[in-house]
Amino acid sequence: MEIFNNILIYFVIVPLLTLGGLALCRNRGIKAIRTVAVIGASALMVLAVWLVSIFLQVRGAGDTSEMILRSDVLWYAPFNVHLALGVDGVSVVMILLSAFIVFAGVFASWKMNPLPKQFFMWFFLLSTGVFGFFISIDLFTMFMFYEVALIPMYLLIGVWGSGNKNYSAMKLTLMLMGGSAFLMLGLIGIYFHSAADGNLTMNILDIAHNNAIPHSWQYLLFPLTFVGFGVLGAMFPFHTWSPDGHASAPTAVSMLHAGVLMKLGGYGCFRIAIYLMPFAANQLAWIFLLLTGISIVYGALSACVQTDLKYINAYSSVSHCGMVLFAILMFNTTAMTGAVLQMLSHGLMTALFFALIGMIYGRTHTRDIRDMGGMMHIMPYLGVGYVIAGLASLGLPGLSGFAAEMTIFFGSFQHADTFRRVLTIMATTSIVVTAVYILRVVAKLLFGEVQDEHHRSLTDASWEERLSTATLILAVAAIGCFPNFFINIISSSFDPIVKSLQEALAAAIGAGNPPLL
């Protein structure tokens, strides 16, 4: 079939083949299990780098297509469901992010016990859903991969997690499935209003070009889809599953969950909710700007009062993911480009944070900063890694956080209306709060007095832990030092979305129905 000539399909095939290879391994054959997992993760890395190269070549040749590498195979004729694939610049960098974190996650789980075979099988099933989501341009297949990415989380936390893992796994599953219910209703509504000529379609690009969804229906469907994806993006007040889920998840699952899975929320918000329903997006954006603004400040303030390392990072993720949705709702290319840079930056630095926290916990058997201190002298490699992750989080120039946040705030402040500018100023206060809790943790954890004499005999990072964290550190530095490389890939992808928003705004104003704020 022609679709197998498309590199995109192999982002689904490779993790499925890895899953199959793991199934053939014996439960006690730990070397074979690790070998298969490393081969699968490495193959995904190679594919991702190759995809970036192809994308740059196509764009360099002057191809201005909205999506490239498109393939389309009819899957289920009664509802016109297709296995439709395609990527733009945003999809490409999200795939690259996912490949980096899957690779680092495999090495962070090198000593996973018990049931390493089953753990990696569920881990690669989750990865299949993530990659499938980013390459899909059909509503049905996108939603299918979205669910494939969510379902393994219950077992990965409930079986291999720690602390109050059963409660956390159930809470996470129920809240995310609740968001999926909203999302499914929204997608069904979009499908039945997808074509003015009666030829219903699931193809996202066709729906956007048809512009057939009535304004009255957009008022209903936009909140359903934005909230549905926003739950996964930890939007206030639907964020409460996130801290508990992160705190109980095993290291690699926290890395993939915060680093990639939460990005499905932001990606879905602009790819479906905003792009397909620009009229309602303009009219109702102020509501979600308020909610996301609260997420930014509330998440940062909540991180300040935590003493558990994972809870600190989890609430920090609520704040940083709030910035993503906040910037998307600004509806200009600069802010939206910043949102994707923030997804990249947060994905890498939070994966690095969770990897380091898991390594520290594996040695000290505590995540409470009140019980730790002086770790820089005991575990210098892990200590330096934590400092780099912290500096990226608080926005130090030269690291990824600075480029992302500055692009977001500059783009957000471009708006002339007072409402958006006031919200932007309020959101920038999170930078100060972030510096407070990051520096507090670094001072107490790494440079304070040793609280437990047994900690003096702890060992530093092993080779597989160094490989996992070094991969992420280099990626964080690459984005900070060479942001234009990623901006050039990303920015043109928002042109059709911004154009549709501007046309919808002009039509609304012309009809005497401007946005409320």
C-alpha positions in Angstrom: 0.0 0.0 0.0 1.1 3.5 -0.8 0.8 4.6 2.9 3.8 2.4 3.8 6.0 4.6 1.6 5.3 7.4 4.0 7.7 7.8 6.9 4.9 9.0 9.2 3.3 5.6 9.5 6.5 4.1 10.9 6.1 6.3 14.0 3.1 4.0 14.8 4.6 0.8 13.4 8.0 1.0 15.3 6.5 1.2 18.8 4.0 -1.5 17.9 6.9 -3.7 16.7 8.8 -3.0 19.9 5.8 -3.9 21.9 5.6 -7.2 19.9 9.3 -7.9 20.4 8.9 -7.3 24.2 6.0 -9.8 24.2 8.3 -12.4 22.9 10.9 -11.9 25.6 10.9 -14.1 28.7 9.8 -12.3 31.9 13.3 -12.9 33.4 15.3 -12.1 30.3 16.1 -8.6 31.5 19.0 -8.1 29.0 16.7 -9.0 26.0 13.9 -6.7 27.4 16.3 -3.8 27.7 17.8 -4.5 24.3 14.4 -4.5 22.6 13.4 -1.3 24.4 16.6 0.5 23.5 16.4 -0.6 19.8 12.8 0.7 19.6 13.5 4.0 21.3 16.7 4.5 19.2 14.7 3.8 16.0 12.2 6.4 16.9 15.0 9.0 17.5 16.5 8.2 14.1 13.0 8.5 12.5 12.4 11.9 14.2 15.7 13.4 13.2 15.1 12.1 9.6 11.6 13.7 9.6 13.1 17.0 10.6 15.6 16.7 7.7 12.8 15.9 5.2 10.7 18.8 6.5 13.6 21.3 6.1 14.3 20.0 2.6 10.6 20.3 1.6 10.3 23.8 3.0 13.7 24.8 1.5 12.5 23.8 -1.9 9.7 26.3 -1.6 6.8 24.0 -0.8 4.2 26.1 1.1 1.6 23.3 1.6 -0.3 23.5 4.8 0.6 19.9 5.6 3.4 17.8 4.0 3.9 14.0 3.7 0.1 13.5 3.4 -1.3 10.0 3.0 -5.0 9.1 3.0 -6.5 5.6 3.1 -10.3 5.0 3.5 -10.8 3.1 6.7 -14.6 3.0 7.4 -16.8 4.1 4.5 -20.2 4.6 6.3 -18.7 7.6 8.3 -16.1 8.6 5.8 -13.3 7.7 8.3 -9.8 7.8 6.8 -6.3 6.9 8.1 -5.2 10.4 7.1 -1.7 11.4 7.9 0.2 14.7 7.5 2.5 17.0 9.4 3.4 20.7 9.6 6.2 22.4 11.6 4.3 22.1 14.9 3.7 18.3 14.4 7.4 17.8 13.5 8.8 19.4 16.6 6.3 17.6 18.8 7.3 14.3 17.3 11.0 15.2 17.9 10.2 16.0 21.5 8.3 12.7 22.0 11.2 10.7 20.5 13.8 12.4 22.9 11.7 11.7 26.0 10.9 8.1 25.0 14.6 7.5 24.5 15.5 9.2 27.8 12.6 7.4 29.6 13.9 3.9 28.6 17.3 4.6 30.2 15.7 6.2 33.2 13.7 2.9 33.7 16.8 0.7 33.2 16.4 -0.9 36.6 12.6 -1.1 36.6 11.3 -3.7 39.0 8.9 -5.6 39.2 7.7 -6.9 35.8 10.0 -4.8 33.5 8.7 -6.6 30.4 5.1 -5.6 31.1 6.1 -2.1 32.1 7.9 -1.4 28.8 5.0 -3.0 26.8 2.6 -0.5 28.3 5.1 2.3 28.0 5.5 1.7 24.2 1.7 1.4 23.8 1.4 4.8 25.4 4.1 6.0 23.0 2.1 4.6 20.0 -0.8 6.8 21.0 1.3 9.9 21.3 3.0 9.6 18.0 -0.3 8.5 16.2 -2.0 11.6 17.6 0.6 14.0 16.3 0.6 12.6 12.7 -3.2 12.3 12.3 -5.3 14.8 10.4 -8.6 12.8 10.7 -10.8 13.5 13.7 -11.6 9.8 14.3 -8.0 8.5 14.1 -6.8 11.4 16.2 -9.3 10.7 18.9 -8.5 7.0 18.7 -4.8 7.6 19.3 -5.6 10.1 22.0 -7.5 7.4 23.9 -4.7 4.9 23.3 -2.3 7.3 24.9 -4.5 7.8 28.0 -5.6 4.3 28.9 -2.2 2.8 29.8 -1.7 5.5 32.4 -4.0 3.8 34.9 -1.9 0.6 34.9 1.5 2.3 34.7 0.6 4.3 37.8 -1.5 1.8 39.6 1.0 -1.1 39.3 4.4 0.5 39.1 3.7 3.8 41.0 4.4 4.7 44.6 2.6 6.3 47.5 -1.2 6.5 47.2 -1.0 5.1 43.7 -4.4 3.5 43.4 -6.2 6.7 44.3 -4.0 8.8 42.0 -4.4 6.4 39.1 -8.2 6.3 39.5 -8.5 10.1 39.9 -6.3 10.7 36.8 -8.3 8.2 34.8 -11.7 9.4 35.8 -10.9 13.1 35.1 -9.1 12.5 31.8 -11.9 10.2 30.7 -14.4 12.9 31.7 -12.5 15.3 29.5 -12.6 12.7 26.7 -16.4 12.5 27.0 -16.6 16.3 26.4 -14.2 15.9 23.5 -16.1 13.1 21.9 -19.4 15.1 22.0 -17.6 18.0 20.4 -16.0 15.9 17.7 -19.4 14.3 16.9 -20.9 17.8 16.6 -18.1 18.9 14.3 -18.5 15.9 12.1 -22.3 16.5 11.6 -21.7 20.1 10.6 -18.5 19.5 8.6 -19.7 20.2 5.1 -22.1 22.7 3.6 -22.7 20.5 0.6 -23.8 17.5 2.7 -20.6 15.5 2.1 -19.6 14.9 5.8 -15.9 14.5 6.5 -13.6 13.8 9.4 -10.6 15.4 7.7 -9.4 18.5 9.7 -8.1 20.4 6.7 -11.3 19.9 4.7 -13.5 21.0 7.6 -11.4 24.1 8.1 -11.5 25.0 4.4 -15.3 24.3 4.2 -15.9 26.7 7.1 -19.4 25.1 7.3 -19.9 24.9 11.1 -22.8 27.4 11.9 -21.9 30.1 14.4 -24.7 29.0 16.8 -23.1 25.5 16.9 -19.6 26.8 17.4 -20.8 28.4 20.6 -21.5 24.9 21.9 -18.8 22.9 20.3 -15.9 25.2 21.0 -16.2 25.0 24.8 -16.7 21.2 24.6 -13.5 20.6 22.6 -11.4 23.3 24.3 -12.3 22.0 27.8 -11.9 18.4 26.6 -8.3 19.0 25.6 -7.8 21.6 28.4 -8.3 18.9 31.0 -5.2 17.1 29.8 -3.4 20.5 29.6 -4.1 20.9 33.3 -6.3 24.0 32.8 -7.8 25.4 36.0 -10.1 24.2 37.6 -9.6 20.8 35.9 -6.0 20.4 37.0 -6.3 18.5 40.2 -5.5 15.1 38.7 -2.1 16.3 37.6 -0.2 16.7 41.0 -1.4 13.4 42.4 -0.8 11.6 39.1 2.8 12.9 38.8 3.5 12.2 42.5 2.6 8.6 42.2 3.8 7.7 38.7 7.1 5.9 38.2 10.0 8.1 36.8 9.7 7.3 33.1 5.9 7.6 33.2 6.2 11.0 34.9 8.6 12.0 32.2 6.4 11.0 29.3 3.2 12.2 31.0 4.4 15.7 31.8 6.8 16.0 29.0 4.6 14.8 26.1 1.1 13.6 27.2 0.1 17.0 28.6 1.2 18.6 25.3 -1.6 16.7 23.5 -4.0 19.1 25.3 -2.4 22.3 23.9 -1.9 20.8 20.5 -5.5 19.7 20.3 -6.8 23.1 21.4 -5.3 25.0 18.5 -5.5 22.2 15.9 -9.2 21.4 16.4 -11.0 23.9 18.8 -9.5 27.1 17.5 -8.8 26.2 13.8 -12.1 24.6 13.1 -14.3 27.1 15.1 -12.6 30.5 14.8 -15.8 32.5 15.3 -16.5 31.0 18.7 -12.8 31.2 19.5 -12.9 34.9 19.1 -16.1 35.4 21.0 -15.3 33.1 24.0 -11.5 33.4 24.3 -11.8 35.8 27.2 -13.3 33.1 29.5 -10.5 30.7 28.8 -7.9 33.5 29.1 -9.1 34.1 32.6 -8.9 30.4 33.5 -5.5 29.9 31.9 -4.2 33.1 33.6 -5.3 31.6 37.0 -3.5 28.4 36.1 -0.2 30.3 35.5 -0.3 32.2 38.8 -2.0 29.5 41.0 0.3 26.8 39.8 3.4 28.8 40.7 2.1 29.9 44.1 1.1 26.3 44.9 4.6 25.1 44.1 6.0 27.5 46.6 4.3 25.8 49.6 5.1 22.2 48.7 7.8 20.2 50.3 7.6 17.0 48.1 9.9 17.3 45.1 7.4 15.7 42.7 4.5 17.9 43.9 6.7 21.0 43.4 7.4 20.0 39.8 3.8 18.9 39.3 2.4 22.4 40.3 5.1 24.0 38.3 3.8 22.0 35.3 0.3 23.4 35.9 1.8 26.9 35.7 4.0 26.3 32.6 1.2 24.4 30.7 -1.1 27.3 31.6 1.3 29.5 29.6 0.8 27.3 26.6 -3.0 27.6 26.5 -2.7 31.3 27.5 -0.5 32.1 24.5 -2.6 30.0 22.0 -5.6 32.1 22.9 -3.7 35.3 22.0 -4.4 34.5 18.3 -1.2 35.9 16.8 1.8 34.1 15.3 4.3 35.3 17.8 2.4 34.2 20.9 1.4 30.9 19.3 5.0 30.2 18.2 6.0 30.9 21.9 3.3 28.4 23.0 5.0 25.6 20.9 8.4 26.6 22.1 7.0 26.4 25.7 5.7 22.9 24.9 9.2 21.9 23.8 10.9 23.6 26.7 8.6 22.4 29.4 8.5 18.9 27.9 12.3 18.6 28.1 13.0 20.4 31.4 10.1 18.7 33.3 11.2 15.3 32.0 14.7 16.2 33.2 13.3 17.2 36.6 11.3 14.0 37.0 14.2 11.9 35.9 16.5 13.5 38.5 13.9 13.3 41.2 13.4 9.6 40.5 17.1 9.0 40.7 17.4 11.0 44.0 14.4 9.2 45.5 15.8 5.8 44.4 18.9 6.6 46.6 17.4 8.6 49.5 13.9 6.9 49.6 12.4 10.3 50.3 11.2 13.2 48.3 10.7 15.6 51.2 13.2 18.5 50.9 13.1 18.9 54.7 14.8 15.5 55.0 17.6 16.2 52.5 20.5 18.5 52.2 24.1 18.8 50.9 23.4 16.6 47.9 25.7 18.6 45.7 28.7 17.2 47.6 27.3 13.7 47.7 25.9 13.4 44.1 27.5 16.2 42.1 26.3 15.0 38.7 22.7 14.8 39.8 23.1 18.1 41.6 24.4 19.9 38.6 21.6 18.4 36.5 19.0 19.6 38.9 20.5 23.1 38.9 20.4 23.2 35.1 16.7 22.1 35.1 15.9 24.7 37.7 17.6 27.5 35.7 15.7 26.5 32.6 12.5 26.6 34.5 13.0 30.1 35.9 14.0 31.4 32.5 17.8 31.8 32.5 19.0 33.2 29.1 20.8 30.5 27.1 18.4 27.8 28.2 15.0 26.8 26.6 12.7 28.5 29.2 13.9 32.0 28.4 13.3 31.8 24.7 9.9 30.3 25.2 8.6 32.6 27.9 9.9 35.8 26.2 8.2 34.9 22.9 5.0 34.2 24.7 5.0 37.5 26.7 6.1 39.7 23.8 3.4 38.1 21.5 0.7 38.4 24.2 1.5 42.1 24.8 1.2 42.9 21.1 -2.6 43.2 21.6 -3.8 46.7 21.9 -6.8 45.9 24.2 -6.3 46.6 27.9 -7.9 43.2 29.0 -5.2 41.1 27.3 -2.4 43.4 28.4 -3.5 43.3 32.0 -3.7 39.5 32.0 -0.2 39.4 30.4 1.2 41.6 33.1 -0.4 39.3 35.8 1.0 36.2 34.1 4.5 37.6 34.1 4.5 37.6 37.9 4.8 33.9 37.7 8.4 34.4 36.6 9.3 35.9 40.0 7.4 33.2 41.9 9.1 30.5 39.9 12.5 31.9 40.8 11.5 31.9 44.4 10.6 28.2 44.7 13.3 26.9 42.4 16.1 28.7 44.3 14.5 27.7 47.6 14.6 24.0 46.6 18.1 24.2 45.1 19.4 25.9 48.3 17.8 23.4 50.6 18.3 20.2 48.6 21.8 20.7 47.2 23.6 23.2 49.4 22.0 22.8 52.9 23.2 20.7 55.8 23.1 17.0 55.4 20.0 15.9 57.3 20.7 12.1 57.3 24.2 10.7 57.9 23.3 7.7 55.8 23.1 9.9 52.8 26.8 10.5 52.9 27.4 7.0 51.5 25.1 7.4 48.5 26.4 7.0 45.0 26.2 9.4 42.1 24.5 8.7 38.8 25.2 5.4 36.9 26.0 5.4 33.2 22.5 4.8 32.0 21.2 7.6 34.2 23.9 9.9 32.9 22.9 9.1 29.3 19.2 9.7 30.0 19.8 13.1 31.7 22.6 14.3 29.3 20.3 13.8 26.3 17.7 16.1 27.9 20.2 18.7 29.1 21.7 19.0 25.6 18.3 19.4 24.1 17.3 22.1 26.7 20.6 24.0 25.8 20.1 23.6 22.1 16.7 25.3 22.2 18.0 28.1 24.4 21.1 28.7 22.2 19.5 28.2 18.8 15.8 29.2 19.2 15.6 30.5 15.6 16.1 27.1 14.2 12.9 25.9 15.9 11.0 29.2 15.4 11.6 28.9 11.6 10.1 25.4 11.6 7.1 26.4 13.8 6.0 29.9 12.8 4.7 29.3 9.3 2.4 26.5 10.5 0.3 29.1 12.3 -0.4 31.3 9.3 -3.6 29.5 8.1 -4.9 29.4 11.7 -4.2 33.1 12.3 -5.7 33.9 8.9 -9.0 32.0 9.7 -9.2 33.8 13.1 -8.7 37.2 11.4 -11.3 36.5 8.8 -13.8 35.3 11.5 -13.1 38.4 13.5 -13.6 40.7 10.5 -16.9 38.9 9.6 -18.1 39.2 13.2 -17.3 42.9 13.4 -18.9 43.5 10.0 -22.1 41.8 11.2 -22.1 43.9 14.3 -21.1 41.1 16.6 -17.6 41.8 17.9 -16.0 39.8 20.7 -17.2 40.6 24.2 -13.7 41.5 25.3 
